[in-house]
């Protein structure tokens, strides 16, 4: 498979630092030296070469941060209960700019575009330059109030709503394309809990196919790996070689056949909601199984 070249993209946004409640836009900077454009994890899961560049001067970036009180549960024993934890939702570092820009270049979206999750307004601002109509659905009032007042001329319109509920209330699909990014983690659990059911809902109800999730390729790569390495034939081969192997793929995969071909795995990971997907896998995964 031929992949797009890994290129450097400049940030289209300029936001002041600010904080509303537990949400904040902050400025940080990369010091001169090596900067990641495509890291080793994404390289392994997508088959693309890891890429780094050197910068000779500091590079400022915007970061969208959520602060939450540490309750003492889980890991992080060095923190005292009641202290604040800093969770990063997104930034306009070169790696994230590349990931968004590649979708724009590959898709060349025009017409009406839905953006799920405002973040720092990077993708919405870029889309406003090329698309006739951009609608952004963002659940957090704080994020809209931090970002949108500084991007009113960017060409997008924010709707303050939960994306799942917004999609379920739509009577028809008015969009030509959709770009979804309402998650922090890019692990396979996010594919199961959010991206897959959301794409499935859109495809099921409206037949829409031009729907992309941020870091979708990385998430799909993890699901594919789990399915391939969890095939019974693979487990038997590894066990026969004296290697320790997991006994199952994990509960999310329990309903799937114990052996899946490359074609079946491709259908399962890339076509949620399509007639073929629903016929084969729909009965195994009712949408009510998921949290939304």
N, C-alpha and C positions, 0 to 999 in steps of 0.2 A: 504494500500500500504506500502510495506517495503522500507524504505529509507536507504541509506548508512550511516554508522557511521560517526559522525563528528570528524575529526582528524586534527592534527597539521601537517603542511607541511613547510619545510624550503625553503627559496627563492633560486632559481637556478641562480640568476643574481648577478653581481657585476659591477656597473657603477659609474664612477666619476660624481660629480656635473658638470653641464655645462649649457650654454644657447646659443641658436642661434635664433636671432630675438625675437619673442614673446613666444618661446617654451623653456622649461627648464627641466632638470632632477635635482631634489633637494633631499637632505637627511633630514629626520626628524627622531624622535624616540619616541617610546612608553616608558613612565616611568614605573617603577615597579608597578604592580597592576593588575587589571582585564583587559583582552583583549577579544574582541568579535571574536568568530568563526562563529556563526550564529545568526543574530540579530532578534529582535522581529518582525520586518516587514516581513522579509523572512520567519520566522516561521509561521506567520499568513497566508501568501499567498501560502505556499507550504505544510503546514501541518506537518512540521518538528519541533522538539523541539529547542528552543533557547539554545545556548551553549556558555559558557564563560570559560576562563582559567586564572589563575594567573601566572604572570611572576615575578621573583625575581631580575631581572637585566634589564637595558635599552635594548630595541630592536630597532635596526636601520631599517628603511624602505626607499625605493626609491619611489619618487613621480614624475609623469609626469604632468607638469603644463603648461597651456597656459595663458599668460597675455593678457588682452584686455582692451582698453581704455574705461572707464566709460563715457557714453554719457549723463547721467542725466535722462534717461528714466527708467520706471519701478520702482521697490522698491529700497531700499538702500539709504534713504535720508541722511544718515550720511556721504556718500561719496561726495567729490567735483567733479564737472564735469572736465574731463581731467585726473583724477587719474586712476591708473591701477587696474583692477580687476584680482584676481588670481583664475583661474578655474582648478580644479583637474580632469584629465582624467583617471588616474588609479594609483594604487600603488601596492606594493608587501606586503601589510599588510596581516596578517594571514587569515582574512576573504576572501580576493580576491584570495589568493593562494589556499585556500580550494575549492572555487567555480570552479577554473580552473582545479585543480587536480582531482576533482570528475568526470569531463567529461572524462579526460584521463583514469582514472581507469575503468569507466563504459564502455567506447568505445574501449579501447585498440587499438588505431588507428595504422595501419601500411600502407605501400605502399606510395601513394602520398596524401599529405594533404595540403589543402588550409587554410591559416589563413587570415582572413579579419581584418586588423588593427594591426600594430606592437606593439603599446604601449611601454612598457619597455622591450619587447622581452621575457617575462616570458613563455608564452605558446609555442612560437617558439623554445625557448631553450630546454624546456622539450621534445617537439616533436622530436627535432633533436637527442635526445638520443635513441628514439625508432622507428623512422620512416625513411624509405629509402630516402624520398624526401619531403622537406617542402618548400612551396612557400608562401611568405607573401606579401599581397597587401596593401600598405600604401600610402595614398594621400599626406601626408605632408613630403616634403623634409627635413624639420628641424628635424622631429622625426627620420627619417632614419639616418641622419647625426649625431645625438646625441647618438643613440643607436648602430647601426650596426657596426661601426668601433671597438667596444669593444666586439663584439660577432661574429666575422668572422669565428671562429672555432665552432660555435654552431650548424652548420649543416642546416641552412636555407638560402634561396635566396630571397632578397627583390625585389619587383616590385613597382616602383613609379607610382601609378595610382589610379583613383577613382574606388572603388570596383564595383559600379553599372555599370559603363561603361565597366569595364573589363569583367564582367559577360555577358553583352549584346554582346560583341565582340567575345566571345568564340564560336567556331564552333562545338566543342564537349566537353564533360566533362571528363577531364583527371584525376580527383581526386577520391580517395576512401573515403575521409572524408573531412568535412569542419568545421572550428570553426570561428564564426563571432563575432567581437566586434569592432564596429566603432562608438559607442555612449557613451554619458556620462550618460544620464538619463535612469533609468530602470522602468519608468512609462508606462502605457498602451499606451500613445501617441507614444512612441518609437516603440512599437509592431506594431501599425497601419502604421506609416510613414516609418519604415525602416526594421524591422525584418520580418514581415509578407510578404510584397511585395518582399523582397529579397529571402526568402525561396520559395515563390511561383514561382518566376522567375526561380530558379534553378530546382525545381521539374517539372514545366511546360515544360521547354526546354529540360532537360536532364534526367528526371526521377530519379534524385539523391535524396536519402532519409536520408543519414547519414550527416545531416547538423544541427549544433547546434549553438545557439546564447548565448553569455554570459548573465547570469541572465534571461534566457528564462523562466524558471519555475516561477519566480516572476512576470514577465510581463504577462504570460498566466494566472496566478492566479488572477490578477487584471481584465483582460478581462472577465474571467469566472464569477467573482463576479458581474461585471456590468451586464452581460447578465442574470444571475440567479436573481439578485435583481431587475432587470428592467423588468422581465416578468410581464405581466399584471395580472396574478393570484397572484403573490407576492405583487404587488402594491395594489391590491384590499384587500388582506388580511391585509396588514399593515394599510391601510386607515381605514378598518373596526375596527381595534384595536385602532383607534384614534391617530395613529402615523403620523407625517409629512413625506411625501415621495417625491422624485423627480418626475416630470411629464414625463420625458423622459430619455433615456440613454445617450444622447449627439449626436451631428450631425454625428459622425463617424458610429454610429449604426443605423441610420435612415432607411437604406435600408433593414435591417434584419427583420424577422417576429417579431411581438410583443410578441410571446410566443414560446420559444424554449425548447426542452427536454434536459435532461442531455446528451443523445447520440448526439444530434445535436450540442450542445455546444462543446462537445469533438471533434467532426469532425471539426468544424469551427476553433477551437483554435490550434489543433495539426496537421492538415493535409493540410495546404495551398498548392495549386498547384496540389494536387492529382486529378485523374479523378473524384472521387466522390465529392471533394470540388469544382472543376471547374464546374461540372454539376449543383450543387446546388447553389453555391454562385458566381461563376465567372461572370455571366451576371450582378450581382448587384454591382460588384467592378472591373471595368476596371482598368488595371494597370496605365493608363494615369491619373487616379484620384489622384495619389500620386505624390509627388514633384519630384521624380526621373524619 
